[in-house]
Amino acid sequence: MKRKIAGILLAGLLTFSGTGCAQNGEAAENSSSVSNSQSVSESTSNSQSVSESISNSQSVESTSGVSGESATTPTPTATETKERIQVSIPQKEGMQADYTSVEGIQLAPGSYLAVVAKDMDTDYWKAVKVGAQQAIDELNAALNYTGEDKITMTFEGTADSSDAEEQSNTIDLVISENPGALCLGIIDMQTCKTQLEMAAENGIPVIIVDSGVDSDLINSFCGIDNRAAGAEAARKLCEAIGDAGEIVIVAHESTTQTSIERVEGFSEEIAQNHPNVTIVQTGYSDGEQEISAMVEGMMQQYPQLKGVFCTNQQVSNETLAVLETKETAIKMVGFDYSEEQAEAIASGLQYGTVSQNPYSLGYAMIVAAARAAAGMTNDAFVDAGYQWMDQTNISSEELAIYRY
């Protein structure tokens, strides 16, 4: 049955029966969440804003602290009809699979994989979607599937990356459609435990993406070592401020594992190795407090402030918008890549950023999902890696996969 028709029928059924949110037991506007979801059977060439900048990139080994060489996909041949994104995953010793390739995976004709992301609007998740669609396309090519036999993917997300209730309702609907595997970028790790249990009861393997979840019900986690990335950000910010002074952390969510672990990794590095640096405040927006107001309040409360660490793209961009209006020597280290941050780094307003590898993450996520659906074994953790970027390398073509 077509994804769109199934979604509409199931949304109505769930609304009528009163199933849905794990917190309240209500299906809060399931039909709305379906209408906002997007089918992603289109090719990666339609996502020009996130794919063109890396179409000719070379794979590089990320600085994720993983020893060994990066596994990379082969260079595309001249006969390919569209540019291919180069996928690179740090290769740990003892890994069970190559997550840069779909070779050897056997799925039944017409199978479908589902993705529920944290949001649909940020550059990060758009890039994840591009990498995921490339994996779907290559899986169909490897299996010689065409027409109705093709493996398909649905890619859904909330309009607000802090709306855990809407995400829970979307996950309920997706599980009821019984996908071959489910990839989840969890907003709130506490509110989705019921959904993980439902997936397990229905025999649906779950691949957790981006934000880890403390559960034995998941098949694999695809993301980065967020604690290590936070520690890297701390070392770089201390370098920028001369390893002494007051600093603050501006974080995106208090309930999202990425935010929690980046803050913990950053704070632990400061406490253990930088005795003359003091974190005077850690603020969380949680989708309620305006980031700009938070940053301005911190600057007023701590006039001797020397540095700020931001935990994701949105927080970084909004903090930059405040710093641009002030005459200040405050040093900023961000997280993720954005054009706003790239310009600020080039101009010296921002010291640097810890950038992720979302294209490769999206590809690896689908490889893991397809393997799980086919009954194959996955590694517990698939590390997509991260990269420190500053004035010395922000424009490097070799690091193009870290720009999104």
N, C-alpha and C positions, 0 to 999 in steps of 0.2 A: 504493500500500500504506500502511496506517496506520502512523504514526510509531512507536507503541509496539511493534507486531508486528515491524516492521523492525529496531528497536533490539534486541529480544530475540534474533532470529535471527542478526543480525550480530555481536552480542556473543559468542554461542556459537561462531560460526565463527571469529572473531578469536582467542578463547581457545584453540580447538583447534589452529589453524594456527601459533600462537606469534607473531603479529604484534603491534605495539603501540608501546611506548615508544621514542622516538627514541634514548634514552641506552643502554638495555640490550637492545633488540630483543625485549622480552617484552611480552605483553599483560597488564599487571598488573591483574587483577580488572576486566576490561572490563564484565562483567555487573553488578558493583557500581556502576560509574559510570553505567550506564544506568538502574539502578533508582533512583538518586538524582536523575536528570534530570527536568525538568518540562516538559510541553507547555504552551504558553501561548496556546492558542486562546481562553481565557476573555477576557471584555471587561475593560477598564480599571476598570470599576466594582467588580470584585472585589478590587481592590488599594486598599481604602479607606484604609489606614494611610498610604499615600504620596500619594494623590491628593486627598483631601478638603481638605487645608490649602491647596491652590492652585487649587481649582476656579473661584474667582472672580477670579483674579489678573490683573493687567495686565502686558503685555510691557514690558520695559525694556532699554535698551542696557547691555551688560555692560562691565566695566572691564578688558577683555582687551588693551588697547593697540591694538585694531583700529580704523582710521579709517573714517569713513563711518557710515551709518545701519544699524540692525538690521533684518533682514528678519523680518517677523512674519506669522503666519497670521491670516486674517480672523476677526472675532468670530463665534461660533456663532449660528445663528438660533434663534428661539424654538421651532421645530418639532423641534429635535433632542431625542432621547429621553434623553440623559444629558449630564452636565456635561462640558465639553471643556477639556483643559489647554491653556493658551496657550503656544505654542512661539515662542522667540525665538533667532535666530542672528545674531551680528555679521556684517554684510555688507561684505566686502572689495571694493575696487575690482577689477574684472576677473574676478570669480567667474563660473563657467560655469553654475551652477545655483542654484535656490532650494531649500534643504534644509528649508524649513518647509512644503512643499507636495508632494503626490503627483500633482498634475495633470500630464497629458501622458505619464505612464509607462504603457507597455503591456506586460503580462506575460501569458503563456499561462495559460489556466484550469488550476487545480490546482498551480501552481508553489509551491515552498516555499523559504523562506529560513531559514538556521540561525544561531544566536548561541551562542557559548561564552564565558561571562563568567568573571571571576576567582573569583567566589563567588556564592552564592545568598542569603546571609543578611544582608549589610550593607544599610543603608538606601539607600546610593548605588546599588547594583546593582538593588535593588528598584525604585527610581525610574527607572533606565534601562529596565527591563522595561516599566514602565507607559507611558513615552513610545513605546517600540518597538511595543507592542500597539496604541496609538492610531493609529500610522502604518499598520499592517496593516489595521485596521478601515476607515480612510479610503481606503486603496488599493482594498479590495474594494467600497466604496460608489461610488468613482469609476468602477470598471470594471463595476459592476452584477453582480458575481459573488455567487452564492449557492450553498448546499449544497456538493457536491463540487467545484464550480468555484472555490471560494474560495482565495485566496492564504493559505498558512499559515506559521507561524513556530514553530520549536523554540527554547527558551531553556534552556541547560544551564550548570552551573557546579560547581565543587568545594565540598566542605564547608569546606575549609581553603584560604584564599587564598594560602598559600605552597606548596601541593602541586602542583608543576610536573609531576611524573610522572603523577599522576592526570589532570591536564588534557591532557597529551600523548595519553594513551590515549583520552580522550573525543574529542579532535580527530580521531584516527585513525578512530574509528567514524563520526563525522559526515561526514568526507570520503568514506568508503565508501558513504554514502547519496546522494552526488551532489546536493547542494542547488544551487539556482540561484545562490546567493552565500553566503559564509560571513563572519560578523562575529566577530572574535576580540579578547578582552581578555586579552592575553598576561601570564602570571605571570612567566615567565623567558624573556627574548628569545633566550637562547642555545640552549634545548632544543627550540624549535619550528621551527627552520630546515628540518628534514626535512619537517614537515607543510606548510610553505609551498611547498616544492618539489612535494610530492604534489598539493596543490591546483592548482598551475599546470599540472602534467602532465595533470590531469583537466579542465582548462578551467574551474575554479571560481574566480571572482574573489573576492579576500579584502579585506574592509574591516577595518582595525585600529582598535580602539576603546580609548580611555583611555590606554593605554601605547603609545608609538611603538616601531617596530621598524626597524632599519637594514637594509632589504632593497628591492630593485627588483622583488620579486615581488608587492607589494601594490598594490591598486587605489587606495585612499584611506585616509587617517588621519583619524578623527573624535575630537576630544578638545579639550584646551586647550593653550596655550603654558605648559608647566609651569615653564620657566626664568623667564619673566616673572612667573608667579604666585609663585614662590619669592622673587624679588627684591622683589615687593610686600610679602610677609610680612616680609622683612628690614627694609625701610624702616619698617614699622609697629612692629616690635619695638624698633628703635632709638629711635623716637619715644617709646615707652612707658618706656624705661629712661634717657632723657635723653642718648642717643647716647654712652654711655660705660659700660664694665664688661664682665664675663665672661658669656658666654652658651653654651648647648649646643643641639645638634640631636638630636632623637629621631626616627629614621626607621623606616619599616615594613619595607622590603626593600632589600637591597644589589644585587639582580639585576633588579628591576622598573624600567622606564624612568621611570615617574612619580616614584618615590622618588629615583632618581639625578638627574633633571633638576631637581626641586624643591630638593634639597640643593645642586646646583651653582649654580643661580640665586641662592639665598639666600647662599651662601658668596662668590660673585663680587661681589654687591652690597656685602657687608660689607667685603671686601678693597679694593674700588675707592673706596668713598665714605664709610666710617665708620672712620677710623684709630684712634679711641679705644675701639672695640668689638672684643673678641677672642672667637673661637669656640674654646673650650678643649677641646671633645670633640664628636664626632659618633658616635652609637650606632645600630646597626641591630638590630632584633629578629630578623629572618629566621625567624620562627616557632619559634625555639628559646629565646631568652632572654626571661624575663618582663619586660615593659615596666616594671611597677611596681618590680621589683628594680633595673633599670637606672637609673631616675630617682632612686630613693633613693640608689643608689651615687654618682651624679653630685652630688647635693646634699651628701653627706658628703665627697666628694673636693674639692669646690669650695665652701667655706662662704661665699664672697663672690659666689656666683652671682646674677646679676640677671635673667636671662631664659632662656626655653626656646622653641624652635620645634618643632612637631610636624607630621609630613608627611601624615597622613591621619586619618580619623574614629576608627578604633580606637585609634591611638596617642594622639590628643588626649584621648579619653575616659579611657583608662587613666592618662595623666599627670595629668589633673584629679583622679582618684580619690586619687592620692598627695598632691597639693597641698592637697586639702580636709582632710587629716588633720594638716597642718603649720601652724605659725604662721610664715608666710613672706611676704616682700614680692616674691618672684619673679614676674615678669610672663610670661604665656604667650600665644603666638600659635599658633592651631591651623590645621587644614586640613579642609575639608568642613564640613557642618552636622550638628548633632545636638541633640536636646533638652537633653542634659547640657551641651553647650557654650553653648546659648542661655541656660540658667539661670545658668551661671557668668559669662557676659558681662553679663547683667542685674544680677547681684549685685556685679560688680567683681572677681571672682576671676580671670577671664580677660579679656585686653585685647581680643581679637577673633579672627576666623577668616577665611580665604580660602575662600569657598564656591563650589562648582561648579554647573553647570546640567544635571543628569543627565536630567531629563525631555526637554529639547530635544535633548540628546545622543542619547538612545535613538531619538527620532523621526528625527533627521538621519541616524543610522546606517542605519535601514531605508530611508530615501529613497535614500541612496547605494548600498545593497545592491541595491535594486530597479532603480535606474538601471543598475548594472553588469550585472545579470542580463538586462536588456533591451538590452544593447549600447550604452548611452548613456555619454557621457563624464562623469567626475567630476573635481572639483578634488582636487589632491594632499592638501590639508589643509583640513578643515572644522572651524573653530574654534567651539566651543560657548560659550566665554567663561567668566569667573569674576567674582566680586564680593566686595569687602572688606566685612565686616559687623562692627559693634561696637555699643556702647550707643546710638548715634545712629540706627541703622537696623535693628537685629536684628528688630524687630517690624513693620517696614513692610510693608503689603500690596502695595506696588509691587514688592517684592523677593521675593514669595512663591515664585517659581519656583526660588529659591536655597535654599529650606528643604525638607529631605527627611529 
